[in-house]
């Protein structure tokens, strides 16, 4: 099992809900160690071992698996204890099982509480969608509450005046809704690295991003699109499933994800590119154009996630593991950050919370060791000053300075 790393380090990070792993969900590769011949001890000097490992990565993998297999194994200490003590140890294990049952119950109730409040959030999300898509206007109370947080300065006022002039010139003063709302929000979030220039043209038609809980542990992300030239889907969904059994501590453990099939229109598939290559017949010298379809990175690969390794897979595919980890993290970011605070990502204000301590000047901080060294230097200087006062050199210097003044 390996923990999923967070790409963006540092800063104040939005709390992860209790019904998902506090540390990013572990994924089991269920790998078996490959068969490697035994190696005699005399061959294991440092240089030979380094050369051997470099030439045989499977050996490294085998040793890692062997070492990992030792984790959690008994050292024999408990078994060596007297029978009455072993009985008490077994009793504590029984107490711990009761604790684990309560932890699982706790997680279930937290999930129920999340669902309860999600039902309260939903009307607000629906209200947001109508404003974004020009189906309604915000109330005066909402506008006033939103403007309270805005910091006005001369530069901001000039920018607003310039934007109003441009809108009048372009004839977009009466434009409804907020154009490219979700595309802009996504480009300010962790999803930005997955969005290509080609994707942007399609994502301009994204009208809403929603989430819903499943009957079993897990959630579904739903992307709604207006009519466009790229695909015929009105919605695209992706579902994240958790394992049936809770993990250690009662947390739900991520298992796999499934996405909808995208119905691409002819020649508009953004996940591939077509390369043309000219070929010449050796006998007739005639030429022909051969077109080859090649996969190319795209945000829409999000709906075609990698499959976790099966029980029969022997080798650990690091690339596959990385894809699974990234896919899970993106799903969590959309669920926990993008959907709840879409307006903050659209304006870019959410980035302030993500950056956190990165905004501080490093020069304002110093290591504690440096402080200790400074204190020692100051102590030494004080001792030197005391010595000077004792031999009379210090007062003479002060007297000289007074005469010059």
N, C-alpha and C positions, 0 to 999 in steps of 0.2 A: 504494500500500500504506500502511496507517495502523496505528500501534501501538495496541493495546488498553490503555486506562488502567485503573489499579487504583483503585477507588472509595475504599478505605480507605488513606489515606496514613499514613506514619510508622510507627515501631515495628519490633519484630523480626518479620519475616515469614517464615513457613515456606518453606524453600528449594524452588524449582521443580525437578522432576526433569529430568535431562539429555535425556530423550527428548521433552520438550515445550519450546516456545520459552522461553528464559530471560526475555526480555521477552515480554509477552503477544502471542499470535499475530497476525501481520498479516493483514488481509483485503483482497483486491483488489476494487476497485469496477469495474475495466475500463471506465471511462467515456471517451467521446469528447467533444472540445470542441465546443460548439454554434457555429453559423455566426453571426458578428457583423460588421456592416459596418465598413470601415476608418474611422478617425477621424484627421483632419489634426492635425499637431503644434501649430498655433497655438491650437487649442481647449483645449490641456492646461495651463491655468493651474490653480493649486491649487483655487480655489473651483469652477471649472467641472468639474474632474475629480471633486471630492467629490460635487457634485450629480449628475453623470453616473453615478457608481458607485451612488449611493443609488437612482437611478431604474431602473438596469439591472443587477440581480444576476447575470444571465447573462454580462455583460461581465466581472464580477469572477471568475466561475467560469472563463471562458475564459482570462483572464490567469494565474490560478493554475495552470491546466493547462499553459499555455505555459511558465511558469517551471519547473514540475515536470519538463516534458519536457527542459529544459536540464540537469537534474541528471545527472551521469555522462557527459555528452558531452565529447569531447576539446576542449581549448582550443587545440590545434594545436602545443603545445609538443613533444610526443613526435615528431610528424611532422617537426618542424624539426631534429631531432637528426641528426648524421651517420649514415650507414648502419651502421657498426660498432656504434655505441651503440644504435641501434634494434634491432639483432640481439641485443644483450645484454638489452635490455628484454623482447623476445619470449621469450628464454630463461628469464628470471625468471618470466614468466607460465606457462611450462611447468612450472617447479618448483612454482609455486603450485597448479597443477592436481593435482599429486601430493599436495600437502598437503591439498587439499579432499577427495581420495579417502580419505585417512587419517581426516579429520574425520568423514566419513560413516560409515566403518567403526567409528569410536569410538562414535558415537551408536547404531549398531546393537547393539554389544556392551553398551552401557549399558542399552538397552532389554531385552536378553536377561537382564542381571543383575537388572533390576527385576522381570521376570517370575519369575525364580528365587526371589527373596525374597518375592514376592507369594504364591507357593505355600506358603511357610512362614507367612505372615500369615493365610492363609485359615482354618486350624483355630482360630485365636484369634478370628476374626470369628464363626465358627460357634458357638463356646463363648459368646461375648457374646450372640448372638441367643437362645440357649436360656435364658440367665439373664434377659434382658430380658422374654421372653415366658412366663416361669414354667415352663419345661419342665425346668429343673434349678436347683440352688443352687450358689453359688460354693464352692470348697474353703476349708478353714480357712486354708491357706497363702495363698490369694489374698486373703482378708479381712484377714489379719494384715499382708500386704504393703501393702494399700491403706490401712489405718489408720495406718501409719507416717508417712504424709505429712500426716495431719490435724492441725491446730492446735486444741487444746482450750482453751477459756477459759470463764469463768463464764456468759457470754451464750450460748455454744454449747450448754453443758450444759442451760441452762434451755429453750432452743428444742427440744432433743431430748426433754426430759421432757414439754414441752407437746404435742409431736407424738405421743408415746406415749399420753398421756391421751386425745387427740382420736381416735386410732385405736381405742382400747378403747371409747370412747363410740359411734363410728360402726360398730363391728363389722368394721373392715377390718384388724385385726391379722394375720389369716391370709391377707391378699391376696397373690396370687402375682405374681411378676415386678416390673417397674418401670413403672407406668402412664404413658402419654404420654411415653415416653422420647425417641423420635425427634422428636416435635413440640417438646418442650422444648429439645432440642439444636439444632434448626433455628432456633428463635426467638432463640437466642443467637448465631447465626452470620449470615453475609452474606445468607442466605435470608430473614431476618426481614422485610425490606422487601417481599418478594413475597407474604407470607402475610396474607390478610385474615381477619376474624373468621369469615366463612362457611367459609373453607378449614379453619380449626382443627377444626371438627366432623368433617370428613372425615379430616384428618391424625391425629386421635386413633386411627384404626384402622391407622396405618402400623406394621408390625411389624419391618421390617428394610430397610436400604439397603445394597446391595452393588455391587461393581464387578468387571468382568472385562475382560481385554485381548482385542483382536481378532487374527485371523491376520495382518492387515495393520496398519500403524500406526494406532492409534486405541484407543478404549475404550468400554465400555458401562456405563451406570448402571442399576441395577435396584432398583425400589421394590416391596416386598411389602406387601400389605394383607390384613387380616382381613375377613370378611363385613361389609358395611355397607349403608346405605340410599342411598348416592349413586351407586355404579357397580358393575358386575359384574366388572371386572378383578380378578384375583387378584394380578397383577403389572403394572407399567408400566415400560417401559424406554426409555432414550434413548441413542442411539449417536452418538459424536463421531468423525468421520472426518478423517484428515490427507491432504494431497496426496501423490501417488505419488512425486514428485521432492522430494528434500531441498532446503532453502533454503540461503542463504549461511551457511557455517559448519557445514553438515551437520545443522542442526536440522530436525525435522519441522514442517511448517507446517499449521495448522488450515485445513480446507476447508469443511465444513458439518456439520450435525447433523440427525438424524432421530428422531422420537419415535413411540411407539405411539398408536394411536387409543383414546380413552377411551370406553368403553361406558356412557354415562350412563343412569341410570334415569329414568323419566318425571318431568319437572318438577324434576330434581335437578342439572341442569347448572350448575356453579358459575362457569363462564366467561361466562355470559350472565345478564341479568336481563330480566324481562318487565314492560313498562309498559302499563297500560291507559288508553285514551283514548276519551272519549265523543264520538260524532259524531251530528249531526242532519241528517236529509234535508230539503233545502230545500223540496221540494214537499209531501211527506206529513207533515213535521214529526216523523216517527218517529225515535227515537234507537237507537243501537246501540253496543256496546262493542267496540272494536278493540284487540287485543293485539299489541304489537310487541316483538320480541326484540332486545335491544341488548347488544353485547359489554361485559363489565365485567372489570376487572383481577382476576386470580386466580393463585395459585401454579401451578395446573394448566395454565396457558398454557405452562409450561416444557416440556410434552410436545408442543407444537405450535410449534416454533421458526420464526423468519422464514427465508425462503429467500435465499441470496446473490444479488446481481444477476447477470444473464446477460451474455453477451458482446455482445449487441445493445443493452443498456441505455446510453443516451446521458447521462442526468443522474445525478449523485451524490445519492442520497437520504440526507441526514444522519440522519434518524430511523431508517431501515433499518440504516444502519451502526452506530448506537448500540445498536440491539437485538441485532445480531449480536455486537457486542463484549461486551455484558452477558451474553448467553447463554453465550458461550464462558467468560467469567470465572466464572460460577456453576457451570458444569460442572467447571472446574478446582478450585474451592473444595470442591465435594462430594468429588471424587476425592482431593485432596491434604490436605484439612483435616478435613472432617466425618467421613468414613468411618474414617480411621486413628485419630482421637482423639475419637470420639463422646462418651465419658464426660466428657472435659474440657469439651466444649461443653454437655453436660447440666448439669454443676455450675457452669458459668460460668468455670472456672479458665482456659480457653483465651483468654478475653478479656484477661487480664493480658499474655499474650504478644503479642496483636494491638495493644494500646494502646502498649506499649513506652514510648518517651520522652514520650508524651502525659501520663503520670502524674507527671512531674517538675514541680516548681513553677518557673514561669518566673522568679520572683524570685531563684532560686538561680543563675541564669546571667546573664551580661552580655556585650555585644559586645566584641570585642577592641579596637575603636576607642575604646570607652568607657574600657577599661583604660588605653590609651595616653594619653587625655586626663587620667585621674586621675594617671598617673605624671608628666605634665607639670606638673599643678597642684601635686603634692607637691614636684617639683623647684623650682618657683617659690617655694613656701613655705619650702623649705630655704634658698634664696638670700636671702629676706627675713630669715630668722632669723639668717643669718650677718652681714647688714648691721647688724641690731640689736645683735649682740654687739660689732661693731666700734665703733659709736658709744656703747656703754655703756648703752643703754636696757634691754637684756635683764637684765643683772645687777641693775640698780636695781629692776626689777619683782620679781625673785626675792627680793631683800632685803626688800622691802616685805611680801611674802607671809609670809616667815619671822617678821617682827615681829608680824604679826597672829596667828600661831599661838601 
